[in-house]
Amino acid sequence: MIIPIRCMSCGKPVAHLWEQYDKRVKAGEEPKQVLDDLGLKRYCCRALFLGHVHLIDKIAKYQRP
């Protein structure tokens, strides 16, 4: 799915941080440290990032009949 623009619980804008988070975690950094560096202190925002599954590329290849 696509990362939401704002956190669903508190309303903080978070979408602009997703690419930087994803890039740093794939480079081998610890997710906790990356979230701290990005300024995501609330548990709801952190859960949004940690629980996000990037499915858009997998779903996009299937067409509706």
CHARMM internal coordinates of N, CA and C (Angstrom, degrees):
IC EDIT
DIST 1 N 1 CA 1.4362
DIST 1 CA 1 C 1.5216
ANGL 1 N 1 CA 1 C 109.09
DIST 1 C 2 N 1.2967
ANGL 1 CA 1 C 2 N 115.52
DIHE 1 N 1 CA 1 C 2 N 173.97
DIST 2 N 2 CA 1.4572
ANGL 1 C 2 N 2 CA 121.63
DIHE 1 CA 1 C 2 N 2 CA -179.21
DIST 2 CA 2 C 1.5226
ANGL 2 N 2 CA 2 C 108.57
DIHE 1 C 2 N 2 CA 2 C -95.89
DIST 2 C 3 N 1.3261
ANGL 2 CA 2 C 3 N 117.07
DIHE 2 N 2 CA 2 C 3 N 138.52
DIST 3 N 3 CA 1.4565
ANGL 2 C 3 N 3 CA 121.24
DIHE 2 CA 2 C 3 N 3 CA -179.94
DIST 3 CA 3 C 1.5296
ANGL 3 N 3 CA 3 C 108.98
DIHE 2 C 3 N 3 CA 3 C -63.31
DIST 3 C 4 N 1.3286
ANGL 3 CA 3 C 4 N 118.52
DIHE 3 N 3 CA 3 C 4 N 133.79
DIST 4 N 4 CA 1.4707
ANGL 3 C 4 N 4 CA 120.55
DIHE 3 CA 3 C 4 N 4 CA 179.45
DIST 4 CA 4 C 1.5339
ANGL 4 N 4 CA 4 C 111.74
DIHE 3 C 4 N 4 CA 4 C -65.78
DIST 4 C 5 N 1.3244
ANGL 4 CA 4 C 5 N 115.88
DIHE 4 N 4 CA 4 C 5 N 153.57
DIST 5 N 5 CA 1.4658
ANGL 4 C 5 N 5 CA 120.90
DIHE 4 CA 4 C 5 N 5 CA 178.94
DIST 5 CA 5 C 1.5210
ANGL 5 N 5 CA 5 C 110.29
DIHE 4 C 5 N 5 CA 5 C -65.27
DIST 5 C 6 N 1.3235
ANGL 5 CA 5 C 6 N 116.01
DIHE 5 N 5 CA 5 C 6 N -44.11
DIST 6 N 6 CA 1.4539
ANGL 5 C 6 N 6 CA 121.87
DIHE 5 CA 5 C 6 N 6 CA -179.55
DIST 6 CA 6 C 1.5207
ANGL 6 N 6 CA 6 C 110.21
DIHE 5 C 6 N 6 CA 6 C -122.99
DIST 6 C 7 N 1.3308
ANGL 6 CA 6 C 7 N 115.32
DIHE 6 N 6 CA 6 C 7 N 156.31
DIST 7 N 7 CA 1.4536
ANGL 6 C 7 N 7 CA 120.57
DIHE 6 CA 6 C 7 N 7 CA 174.49
DIST 7 CA 7 C 1.5221
ANGL 7 N 7 CA 7 C 108.14
DIHE 6 C 7 N 7 CA 7 C -62.40
DIST 7 C 8 N 1.3157
ANGL 7 CA 7 C 8 N 116.84
DIHE 7 N 7 CA 7 C 8 N 135.82
DIST 8 N 8 CA 1.4618
ANGL 7 C 8 N 8 CA 121.04
DIHE 7 CA 7 C 8 N 8 CA -176.27
DIST 8 CA 8 C 1.5230
ANGL 8 N 8 CA 8 C 112.54
DIHE 7 C 8 N 8 CA 8 C -71.33
DIST 8 C 9 N 1.3183
ANGL 8 CA 8 C 9 N 118.07
DIHE 8 N 8 CA 8 C 9 N -20.88
DIST 9 N 9 CA 1.4612
ANGL 8 C 9 N 9 CA 120.53
DIHE 8 CA 8 C 9 N 9 CA -178.03
DIST 9 CA 9 C 1.5239
ANGL 9 N 9 CA 9 C 113.13
DIHE 8 C 9 N 9 CA 9 C -95.03
DIST 9 C 10 N 1.3248
ANGL 9 CA 9 C 10 N 117.01
DIHE 9 N 9 CA 9 C 10 N -50.53
DIST 10 N 10 CA 1.4650
ANGL 9 C 10 N 10 CA 119.39
DIHE 9 CA 9 C 10 N 10 CA -173.48
DIST 10 CA 10 C 1.5219
ANGL 10 N 10 CA 10 C 113.57
DIHE 9 C 10 N 10 CA 10 C -104.15
DIST 10 C 11 N 1.3243
ANGL 10 CA 10 C 11 N 118.70
DIHE 10 N 10 CA 10 C 11 N -16.35
DIST 11 N 11 CA 1.4570
ANGL 10 C 11 N 11 CA 121.38
DIHE 10 CA 10 C 11 N 11 CA 177.49
DIST 11 CA 11 C 1.5213
ANGL 11 N 11 CA 11 C 115.49
DIHE 10 C 11 N 11 CA 11 C 87.44
DIST 11 C 12 N 1.3190
ANGL 11 CA 11 C 12 N 118.39
DIHE 11 N 11 CA 11 C 12 N 6.24
DIST 12 N 12 CA 1.4652
ANGL 11 C 12 N 12 CA 121.32
DIHE 11 CA 11 C 12 N 12 CA 179.31
DIST 12 CA 12 C 1.5287
ANGL 12 N 12 CA 12 C 109.97
DIHE 11 C 12 N 12 CA 12 C -70.34
DIST 12 C 13 N 1.3361
ANGL 12 CA 12 C 13 N 118.62
DIHE 12 N 12 CA 12 C 13 N 134.11
DIST 13 N 13 CA 1.4671
ANGL 12 C 13 N 13 CA 120.65
DIHE 12 CA 12 C 13 N 13 CA 175.93
DIST 13 CA 13 C 1.5362
ANGL 13 N 13 CA 13 C 110.49
DIHE 12 C 13 N 13 CA 13 C -64.97
DIST 13 C 14 N 1.3328
ANGL 13 CA 13 C 14 N 116.45
DIHE 13 N 13 CA 13 C 14 N 126.23
DIST 14 N 14 CA 1.4662
ANGL 13 C 14 N 14 CA 120.57
DIHE 13 CA 13 C 14 N 14 CA -175.85
DIST 14 CA 14 C 1.5219
ANGL 14 N 14 CA 14 C 113.71
DIHE 13 C 14 N 14 CA 14 C -130.09
DIST 14 C 15 N 1.3190
ANGL 14 CA 14 C 15 N 119.17
DIHE 14 N 14 CA 14 C 15 N -15.74
DIST 15 N 15 CA 1.4668
ANGL 14 C 15 N 15 CA 121.56
DIHE 14 CA 14 C 15 N 15 CA -172.39
DIST 15 CA 15 C 1.5173
ANGL 15 N 15 CA 15 C 112.54
DIHE 14 C 15 N 15 CA 15 C -62.05
DIST 15 C 16 N 1.3195
ANGL 15 CA 15 C 16 N 117.70
DIHE 15 N 15 CA 15 C 16 N -33.27
DIST 16 N 16 CA 1.4639
ANGL 15 C 16 N 16 CA 120.43
DIHE 15 CA 15 C 16 N 16 CA -177.70
DIST 16 CA 16 C 1.5269
ANGL 16 N 16 CA 16 C 112.36
DIHE 15 C 16 N 16 CA 16 C -69.71
DIST 16 C 17 N 1.3278
ANGL 16 CA 16 C 17 N 117.20
DIHE 16 N 16 CA 16 C 17 N -13.67
DIST 17 N 17 CA 1.4622
ANGL 16 C 17 N 17 CA 121.19
DIHE 16 CA 16 C 17 N 17 CA -179.41
DIST 17 CA 17 C 1.5268
ANGL 17 N 17 CA 17 C 113.30
DIHE 16 C 17 N 17 CA 17 C -93.28
DIST 17 C 18 N 1.3343
ANGL 17 CA 17 C 18 N 117.27
DIHE 17 N 17 CA 17 C 18 N -12.06
DIST 18 N 18 CA 1.4656
ANGL 17 C 18 N 18 CA 120.49
DIHE 17 CA 17 C 18 N 18 CA -172.66
DIST 18 CA 18 C 1.5301
ANGL 18 N 18 CA 18 C 113.11
DIHE 17 C 18 N 18 CA 18 C -62.07
DIST 18 C 19 N 1.3298
ANGL 18 CA 18 C 19 N 118.21
DIHE 18 N 18 CA 18 C 19 N -47.74
DIST 19 N 19 CA 1.4694
ANGL 18 C 19 N 19 CA 120.30
DIHE 18 CA 18 C 19 N 19 CA -176.49
DIST 19 CA 19 C 1.5221
ANGL 19 N 19 CA 19 C 111.61
DIHE 18 C 19 N 19 CA 19 C -61.88
DIST 19 C 20 N 1.3273
ANGL 19 CA 19 C 20 N 115.83
DIHE 19 N 19 CA 19 C 20 N -41.85
DIST 20 N 20 CA 1.4593
ANGL 19 C 20 N 20 CA 119.52
DIHE 19 CA 19 C 20 N 20 CA 179.43
DIST 20 CA 20 C 1.5339
ANGL 20 N 20 CA 20 C 110.48
DIHE 19 C 20 N 20 CA 20 C -66.13
DIST 20 C 21 N 1.3215
ANGL 20 CA 20 C 21 N 116.99
DIHE 20 N 20 CA 20 C 21 N -42.31
DIST 21 N 21 CA 1.4698
ANGL 20 C 21 N 21 CA 121.45
DIHE 20 CA 20 C 21 N 21 CA 177.41
DIST 21 CA 21 C 1.5316
ANGL 21 N 21 CA 21 C 110.59
DIHE 20 C 21 N 21 CA 21 C -60.16
DIST 21 C 22 N 1.3216
ANGL 21 CA 21 C 22 N 116.25
DIHE 21 N 21 CA 21 C 22 N -50.50
DIST 22 N 22 CA 1.4616
ANGL 21 C 22 N 22 CA 121.15
DIHE 21 CA 21 C 22 N 22 CA -177.08
DIST 22 CA 22 C 1.5246
ANGL 22 N 22 CA 22 C 111.23
DIHE 21 C 22 N 22 CA 22 C -61.17
DIST 22 C 23 N 1.3109
ANGL 22 CA 22 C 23 N 116.64
DIHE 22 N 22 CA 22 C 23 N -43.18
DIST 23 N 23 CA 1.4663
ANGL 22 C 23 N 23 CA 121.54
DIHE 22 CA 22 C 23 N 23 CA -179.20
DIST 23 CA 23 C 1.5358
ANGL 23 N 23 CA 23 C 111.20
DIHE 22 C 23 N 23 CA 23 C -63.36
DIST 23 C 24 N 1.3188
ANGL 23 CA 23 C 24 N 116.54
DIHE 23 N 23 CA 23 C 24 N -43.72
DIST 24 N 24 CA 1.4611
ANGL 23 C 24 N 24 CA 120.35
DIHE 23 CA 23 C 24 N 24 CA -177.84
DIST 24 CA 24 C 1.5267
ANGL 24 N 24 CA 24 C 112.23
DIHE 23 C 24 N 24 CA 24 C -70.23
DIST 24 C 25 N 1.3350
ANGL 24 CA 24 C 25 N 117.45
DIHE 24 N 24 CA 24 C 25 N -37.62
DIST 25 N 25 CA 1.4600
ANGL 24 C 25 N 25 CA 120.49
DIHE 24 CA 24 C 25 N 25 CA 179.25
DIST 25 CA 25 C 1.5216
ANGL 25 N 25 CA 25 C 110.40
DIHE 24 C 25 N 25 CA 25 C -69.20
DIST 25 C 26 N 1.3416
ANGL 25 CA 25 C 26 N 117.05
DIHE 25 N 25 CA 25 C 26 N -39.94
DIST 26 N 26 CA 1.4647
ANGL 25 C 26 N 26 CA 119.91
DIHE 25 CA 25 C 26 N 26 CA 177.02
DIST 26 CA 26 C 1.5231
ANGL 26 N 26 CA 26 C 111.98
DIHE 25 C 26 N 26 CA 26 C -65.87
DIST 26 C 27 N 1.3390
ANGL 26 CA 26 C 27 N 116.91
DIHE 26 N 26 CA 26 C 27 N -25.46
DIST 27 N 27 CA 1.4620
ANGL 26 C 27 N 27 CA 121.28
DIHE 26 CA 26 C 27 N 27 CA 177.85
DIST 27 CA 27 C 1.5302
ANGL 27 N 27 CA 27 C 111.77
DIHE 26 C 27 N 27 CA 27 C -77.29
DIST 27 C 28 N 1.3365
ANGL 27 CA 27 C 28 N 116.49
DIHE 27 N 27 CA 27 C 28 N -9.12
DIST 28 N 28 CA 1.4552
ANGL 27 C 28 N 28 CA 119.18
DIHE 27 CA 27 C 28 N 28 CA 175.22
DIST 28 CA 28 C 1.5167
ANGL 28 N 28 CA 28 C 115.82
DIHE 27 C 28 N 28 CA 28 C 110.96
DIST 28 C 29 N 1.3209
ANGL 28 CA 28 C 29 N 117.86
DIHE 28 N 28 CA 28 C 29 N 3.14
DIST 29 N 29 CA 1.4617
ANGL 28 C 29 N 29 CA 119.83
DIHE 28 CA 28 C 29 N 29 CA 179.09
DIST 29 CA 29 C 1.5247
ANGL 29 N 29 CA 29 C 110.44
DIHE 28 C 29 N 29 CA 29 C -75.98
DIST 29 C 30 N 1.2953
ANGL 29 CA 29 C 30 N 116.09
DIHE 29 N 29 CA 29 C 30 N 155.85
DIST 30 N 30 CA 1.4620
ANGL 29 C 30 N 30 CA 122.86
DIHE 29 CA 29 C 30 N 30 CA 178.65
DIST 30 CA 30 C 1.5357
ANGL 30 N 30 CA 30 C 109.47
DIHE 29 C 30 N 30 CA 30 C -72.99
DIST 30 C 31 N 1.3465
ANGL 30 CA 30 C 31 N 117.80
DIHE 30 N 30 CA 30 C 31 N 127.71
DIST 31 N 31 CA 1.4721
ANGL 30 C 31 N 31 CA 120.39
DIHE 30 CA 30 C 31 N 31 CA -178.61
DIST 31 CA 31 C 1.5289
ANGL 31 N 31 CA 31 C 113.85
DIHE 30 C 31 N 31 CA 31 C -55.45
DIST 31 C 32 N 1.3203
ANGL 31 CA 31 C 32 N 117.78
DIHE 31 N 31 CA 31 C 32 N -37.08
DIST 32 N 32 CA 1.4671
ANGL 31 C 32 N 32 CA 120.88
DIHE 31 CA 31 C 32 N 32 CA 179.41
DIST 32 CA 32 C 1.5251
ANGL 32 N 32 CA 32 C 111.13
DIHE 31 C 32 N 32 CA 32 C -60.50
DIST 32 C 33 N 1.3187
ANGL 32 CA 32 C 33 N 116.04
DIHE 32 N 32 CA 32 C 33 N -45.03
DIST 33 N 33 CA 1.4622
ANGL 32 C 33 N 33 CA 120.35
DIHE 32 CA 32 C 33 N 33 CA -179.09
DIST 33 CA 33 C 1.5264
ANGL 33 N 33 CA 33 C 111.37
DIHE 32 C 33 N 33 CA 33 C -66.99
DIST 33 C 34 N 1.3151
ANGL 33 CA 33 C 34 N 117.26
DIHE 33 N 33 CA 33 C 34 N -39.40
DIST 34 N 34 CA 1.4605
ANGL 33 C 34 N 34 CA 121.32
DIHE 33 CA 33 C 34 N 34 CA 179.41
DIST 34 CA 34 C 1.5242
ANGL 34 N 34 CA 34 C 110.02
DIHE 33 C 34 N 34 CA 34 C -63.99
DIST 34 C 35 N 1.3343
ANGL 34 CA 34 C 35 N 117.19
DIHE 34 N 34 CA 34 C 35 N -44.77
DIST 35 N 35 CA 1.4642
ANGL 34 C 35 N 35 CA 120.61
DIHE 34 CA 34 C 35 N 35 CA 179.13
DIST 35 CA 35 C 1.5269
ANGL 35 N 35 CA 35 C 111.16
DIHE 34 C 35 N 35 CA 35 C -62.74
DIST 35 C 36 N 1.3295
ANGL 35 CA 35 C 36 N 117.15
DIHE 35 N 35 CA 35 C 36 N -39.20
DIST 36 N 36 CA 1.4655
ANGL 35 C 36 N 36 CA 120.71
DIHE 35 CA 35 C 36 N 36 CA 176.78
DIST 36 CA 36 C 1.5231
ANGL 36 N 36 CA 36 C 110.86
DIHE 35 C 36 N 36 CA 36 C -63.68
DIST 36 C 37 N 1.3251
ANGL 36 CA 36 C 37 N 117.25
DIHE 36 N 36 CA 36 C 37 N -43.77
DIST 37 N 37 CA 1.4664
ANGL 36 C 37 N 37 CA 121.63
DIHE 36 CA 36 C 37 N 37 CA -179.70
DIST 37 CA 37 C 1.5308
ANGL 37 N 37 CA 37 C 112.25
DIHE 36 C 37 N 37 CA 37 C -64.94
DIST 37 C 38 N 1.3334
ANGL 37 CA 37 C 38 N 116.36
DIHE 37 N 37 CA 37 C 38 N -33.83
DIST 38 N 38 CA 1.4574
ANGL 37 C 38 N 38 CA 120.53
DIHE 37 CA 37 C 38 N 38 CA -179.46
DIST 38 CA 38 C 1.5277
ANGL 38 N 38 CA 38 C 112.42
DIHE 37 C 38 N 38 CA 38 C -79.41
DIST 38 C 39 N 1.3183
ANGL 38 CA 38 C 39 N 117.30
DIHE 38 N 38 CA 38 C 39 N -8.54
DIST 39 N 39 CA 1.4592
ANGL 38 C 39 N 39 CA 120.97
DIHE 38 CA 38 C 39 N 39 CA 177.32
DIST 39 CA 39 C 1.5186
ANGL 39 N 39 CA 39 C 114.08
DIHE 38 C 39 N 39 CA 39 C 87.42
DIST 39 C 40 N 1.3211
ANGL 39 CA 39 C 40 N 117.60
DIHE 39 N 39 CA 39 C 40 N 19.23
DIST 40 N 40 CA 1.4609
ANGL 39 C 40 N 40 CA 120.56
DIHE 39 CA 39 C 40 N 40 CA 177.58
DIST 40 CA 40 C 1.5241
ANGL 40 N 40 CA 40 C 108.10
DIHE 39 C 40 N 40 CA 40 C -91.52
DIST 40 C 41 N 1.3276
ANGL 40 CA 40 C 41 N 115.93
DIHE 40 N 40 CA 40 C 41 N 97.11
DIST 41 N 41 CA 1.4609
ANGL 40 C 41 N 41 CA 121.75
DIHE 40 CA 40 C 41 N 41 CA -175.83
DIST 41 CA 41 C 1.5239
ANGL 41 N 41 CA 41 C 112.29
DIHE 40 C 41 N 41 CA 41 C -98.98
DIST 41 C 42 N 1.3340
ANGL 41 CA 41 C 42 N 117.79
DIHE 41 N 41 CA 41 C 42 N -29.33
DIST 42 N 42 CA 1.4654
ANGL 41 C 42 N 42 CA 120.79
DIHE 41 CA 41 C 42 N 42 CA -176.74
DIST 42 CA 42 C 1.5260
ANGL 42 N 42 CA 42 C 110.55
DIHE 41 C 42 N 42 CA 42 C -76.47
DIST 42 C 43 N 1.3237
ANGL 42 CA 42 C 43 N 115.33
DIHE 42 N 42 CA 42 C 43 N 143.36
DIST 43 N 43 CA 1.4628
ANGL 42 C 43 N 43 CA 119.94
DIHE 42 CA 42 C 43 N 43 CA -177.62
DIST 43 CA 43 C 1.5185
ANGL 43 N 43 CA 43 C 111.98
DIHE 42 C 43 N 43 CA 43 C -65.40
DIST 43 C 44 N 1.3491
ANGL 43 CA 43 C 44 N 117.85
DIHE 43 N 43 CA 43 C 44 N -29.73
DIST 44 N 44 CA 1.4639
ANGL 43 C 44 N 44 CA 119.26
DIHE 43 CA 43 C 44 N 44 CA -179.01
DIST 44 CA 44 C 1.5318
ANGL 44 N 44 CA 44 C 111.15
DIHE 43 C 44 N 44 CA 44 C -68.48
DIST 44 C 45 N 1.3253
ANGL 44 CA 44 C 45 N 117.17
DIHE 44 N 44 CA 44 C 45 N -40.61
DIST 45 N 45 CA 1.4684
ANGL 44 C 45 N 45 CA 121.00
DIHE 44 CA 44 C 45 N 45 CA 178.40
DIST 45 CA 45 C 1.5306
ANGL 45 N 45 CA 45 C 110.97
DIHE 44 C 45 N 45 CA 45 C -69.14
DIST 45 C 46 N 1.3113
ANGL 45 CA 45 C 46 N 116.25
DIHE 45 N 45 CA 45 C 46 N -39.41
DIST 46 N 46 CA 1.4626
ANGL 45 C 46 N 46 CA 120.53
DIHE 45 CA 45 C 46 N 46 CA 179.08
DIST 46 CA 46 C 1.5210
ANGL 46 N 46 CA 46 C 110.84
DIHE 45 C 46 N 46 CA 46 C -65.04
DIST 46 C 47 N 1.3375
ANGL 46 CA 46 C 47 N 116.52
DIHE 46 N 46 CA 46 C 47 N -41.08
DIST 47 N 47 CA 1.4609
ANGL 46 C 47 N 47 CA 120.81
DIHE 46 CA 46 C 47 N 47 CA 179.39
DIST 47 CA 47 C 1.5200
ANGL 47 N 47 CA 47 C 110.82
DIHE 46 C 47 N 47 CA 47 C -65.21
DIST 47 C 48 N 1.3326
ANGL 47 CA 47 C 48 N 116.95
DIHE 47 N 47 CA 47 C 48 N -34.64
DIST 48 N 48 CA 1.4590
ANGL 47 C 48 N 48 CA 121.08
DIHE 47 CA 47 C 48 N 48 CA 178.05
DIST 48 CA 48 C 1.5302
ANGL 48 N 48 CA 48 C 110.55
DIHE 47 C 48 N 48 CA 48 C -60.81
DIST 48 C 49 N 1.3184
ANGL 48 CA 48 C 49 N 116.84
DIHE 48 N 48 CA 48 C 49 N -42.97
DIST 49 N 49 CA 1.4656
ANGL 48 C 49 N 49 CA 121.27
DIHE 48 CA 48 C 49 N 49 CA -179.64
DIST 49 CA 49 C 1.5272
ANGL 49 N 49 CA 49 C 111.55
DIHE 48 C 49 N 49 CA 49 C -74.45
DIST 49 C 50 N 1.3213
ANGL 49 CA 49 C 50 N 117.20
DIHE 49 N 49 CA 49 C 50 N -43.33
DIST 50 N 50 CA 1.4594
ANGL 49 C 50 N 50 CA 120.22
DIHE 49 CA 49 C 50 N 50 CA -176.46
DIST 50 CA 50 C 1.5256
ANGL 50 N 50 CA 50 C 112.43
DIHE 49 C 50 N 50 CA 50 C -71.04
DIST 50 C 51 N 1.3221
ANGL 50 CA 50 C 51 N 117.00
DIHE 50 N 50 CA 50 C 51 N -29.14
DIST 51 N 51 CA 1.4464
ANGL 50 C 51 N 51 CA 120.65
DIHE 50 CA 50 C 51 N 51 CA -178.33
DIST 51 CA 51 C 1.5107
ANGL 51 N 51 CA 51 C 114.77
DIHE 50 C 51 N 51 CA 51 C -94.29
DIST 51 C 52 N 1.3228
ANGL 51 CA 51 C 52 N 117.12
DIHE 51 N 51 CA 51 C 52 N -1.60
DIST 52 N 52 CA 1.4582
ANGL 51 C 52 N 52 CA 120.95
DIHE 51 CA 51 C 52 N 52 CA -177.05
DIST 52 CA 52 C 1.5273
ANGL 52 N 52 CA 52 C 110.87
DIHE 51 C 52 N 52 CA 52 C -73.93
DIST 52 C 53 N 1.3330
ANGL 52 CA 52 C 53 N 115.86
DIHE 52 N 52 CA 52 C 53 N 132.70
DIST 53 N 53 CA 1.4598
ANGL 52 C 53 N 53 CA 122.40
DIHE 52 CA 52 C 53 N 53 CA 176.67
DIST 53 CA 53 C 1.5201
ANGL 53 N 53 CA 53 C 106.94
DIHE 52 C 53 N 53 CA 53 C -117.76
DIST 53 C 54 N 1.3026
ANGL 53 CA 53 C 54 N 117.32
DIHE 53 N 53 CA 53 C 54 N 123.38
DIST 54 N 54 CA 1.4604
ANGL 53 C 54 N 54 CA 122.20
DIHE 53 CA 53 C 54 N 54 CA -175.42
DIST 54 CA 54 C 1.5292
ANGL 54 N 54 CA 54 C 109.15
DIHE 53 C 54 N 54 CA 54 C -84.92
DIST 54 C 55 N 1.3238
ANGL 54 CA 54 C 55 N 116.72
DIHE 54 N 54 CA 54 C 55 N 97.19
DIST 55 N 55 CA 1.4605
ANGL 54 C 55 N 55 CA 121.72
DIHE 54 CA 54 C 55 N 55 CA -175.37
DIST 55 CA 55 C 1.5232
ANGL 55 N 55 CA 55 C 113.99
DIHE 54 C 55 N 55 CA 55 C -108.03
DIST 55 C 56 N 1.3138
ANGL 55 CA 55 C 56 N 119.26
DIHE 55 N 55 CA 55 C 56 N -5.47
DIST 56 N 56 CA 1.4576
ANGL 55 C 56 N 56 CA 121.63
DIHE 55 CA 55 C 56 N 56 CA -171.45
DIST 56 CA 56 C 1.5341
ANGL 56 N 56 CA 56 C 111.90
DIHE 55 C 56 N 56 CA 56 C -58.90
DIST 56 C 57 N 1.3125
ANGL 56 CA 56 C 57 N 118.53
DIHE 56 N 56 CA 56 C 57 N -38.15
DIST 57 N 57 CA 1.4691
ANGL 56 C 57 N 57 CA 120.76
DIHE 56 CA 56 C 57 N 57 CA 179.62
DIST 57 CA 57 C 1.5261
ANGL 57 N 57 CA 57 C 111.82
DIHE 56 C 57 N 57 CA 57 C -68.39
DIST 57 C 58 N 1.3183
ANGL 57 CA 57 C 58 N 117.09
DIHE 57 N 57 CA 57 C 58 N -35.03
DIST 58 N 58 CA 1.4598
ANGL 57 C 58 N 58 CA 120.65
DIHE 57 CA 57 C 58 N 58 CA 179.45
DIST 58 CA 58 C 1.5245
ANGL 58 N 58 CA 58 C 111.24
DIHE 57 C 58 N 58 CA 58 C -73.92
DIST 58 C 59 N 1.3243
ANGL 58 CA 58 C 59 N 117.08
DIHE 58 N 58 CA 58 C 59 N -38.51
DIST 59 N 59 CA 1.4622
ANGL 58 C 59 N 59 CA 121.58
DIHE 58 CA 58 C 59 N 59 CA -178.60
DIST 59 CA 59 C 1.5252
ANGL 59 N 59 CA 59 C 111.25
DIHE 58 C 59 N 59 CA 59 C -74.70
DIST 59 C 60 N 1.3079
ANGL 59 CA 59 C 60 N 117.72
DIHE 59 N 59 CA 59 C 60 N -34.16
DIST 60 N 60 CA 1.4631
ANGL 59 C 60 N 60 CA 122.00
DIHE 59 CA 59 C 60 N 60 CA -174.47
DIST 60 CA 60 C 1.5288
ANGL 60 N 60 CA 60 C 113.23
DIHE 59 C 60 N 60 CA 60 C -64.68
DIST 60 C 61 N 1.3185
ANGL 60 CA 60 C 61 N 118.89
DIHE 60 N 60 CA 60 C 61 N -24.05
DIST 61 N 61 CA 1.4602
ANGL 60 C 61 N 61 CA 119.48
DIHE 60 CA 60 C 61 N 61 CA -177.36
DIST 61 CA 61 C 1.5342
ANGL 61 N 61 CA 61 C 112.89
DIHE 60 C 61 N 61 CA 61 C -79.04
DIST 61 C 62 N 1.3349
ANGL 61 CA 61 C 62 N 117.56
DIHE 61 N 61 CA 61 C 62 N -11.08
DIST 62 N 62 CA 1.4673
ANGL 61 C 62 N 62 CA 120.92
DIHE 61 CA 61 C 62 N 62 CA 177.62
DIST 62 CA 62 C 1.5234
ANGL 62 N 62 CA 62 C 109.39
DIHE 61 C 62 N 62 CA 62 C -96.37
DIST 62 C 63 N 1.3204
ANGL 62 CA 62 C 63 N 117.01
DIHE 62 N 62 CA 62 C 63 N 131.29
DIST 63 N 63 CA 1.4505
ANGL 62 C 63 N 63 CA 121.89
DIHE 62 CA 62 C 63 N 63 CA 179.62
DIST 63 CA 63 C 1.5207
ANGL 63 N 63 CA 63 C 109.42
DIHE 62 C 63 N 63 CA 63 C -104.55
DIST 63 C 64 N 1.2925
ANGL 63 CA 63 C 64 N 113.83
DIHE 63 N 63 CA 63 C 64 N 152.47
DIST 64 N 64 CA 1.4490
ANGL 63 C 64 N 64 CA 120.14
DIHE 63 CA 63 C 64 N 64 CA 177.66
DIST 64 CA 64 C 1.5380
ANGL 64 N 64 CA 64 C 109.04
DIHE 63 C 64 N 64 CA 64 C -78.82
DIST 64 C 65 N 1.3447
ANGL 64 CA 64 C 65 N 117.84
DIHE 64 N 64 CA 64 C 65 N 135.64
DIST 65 N 65 CA 1.4801
ANGL 64 C 65 N 65 CA 119.57
DIHE 64 CA 64 C 65 N 65 CA -177.09
DIST 65 CA 65 C 1.5144
ANGL 65 N 65 CA 65 C 113.12
DIHE 64 C 65 N 65 CA 65 C -69.78
END
COOR INIT
IC SEED 1 N 1 CA 1 C
IC BUILD
